[in-house]
Amino acid sequence: MTNKQKWSLTGAVFLFVALLGLALLFESELFIYAASAIPILIVITLPDIRQNQYLYSGKKANKASNVQFIKVANGGEPLLVISFQPGFVRWHCRKLYFDLNDLQLDSVEVLPLAGDSASLSLLAFDLCPHPRKAGWFGIDLAQIAMRTTNLSYTTEEVSRFVIQMKDLEEISLIMAVASSSLITNTSNSSSSISA
């Protein structure tokens, strides 16, 4: 929930309570009618809880989801392949997150061919770190859906994401540098406060 949504929700609730109080104070039906419209505003400002989708591996994995993380070392650059059933990804969500620290990778030399599977290669700018969870990476689904509009298959037919491991390593390095600079800045500010 963004700060704007929090303030909008808080303001709408405050306005609702104020109008009910005015209705009791002045014994007016008009204030009750006005207060009855406020829940509509509250519903509009509520965030969409399912705006992101999460993929789990290991102990937290849902067996029904049938998601596999495969590391392919085909001579050159190692690849991370996320394999799933077609239609599993909720394309209306903003991001698809997975935990890089919790991955249990099956390593193969060559990715086996699947019947009618469609694969999408993800680029470095399709990936982003999670804003609050360390080690979690997101895939920008809207960006990928826009890129696939001119392809011969739809997003509902996609069953694999292919990511170069070096792209994930670059983002991890950026996250590590950013967190270390944040820790350094925090320790410097706390030492100057105590001095």
Sequence and secondary structure as in RCSB ss.txt:
>XXXX:A:sequence
MTNKQKWSLTGAVFLFVALLGLALLFESELFIYAASAIPILIVITLPDIRQNQYLYSGKKANKASNVQFIKVANG
GEPLLVISFQPGFVRWHCRKLYFDLNDLQLDSVEVLPLAGDSASLSLLAFDLCPHPRKAGWFGIDLAQIAMRTTN
LSYTTEEVSRFVIQMKDLEEISLIMAVASSSLITNTSNSSSSISA
>XXXX:A:secstr
  HHHHHHHHHHHHHHHHHHHHHHHHT HHHHHHHHHHHHHHHHHS  TTSEEEE  GGG  TTT  EEEEEE S
SSEEEEEE  TT S TTSSEEEEESTT   EEESS    TT EEEEE GGGEEE SSSTTEEEEEHHHHHHHTTT
SSS GGGEEEEEEEHHHHHHHHHHHHHHHHHHHHHHHHHHHHHH 
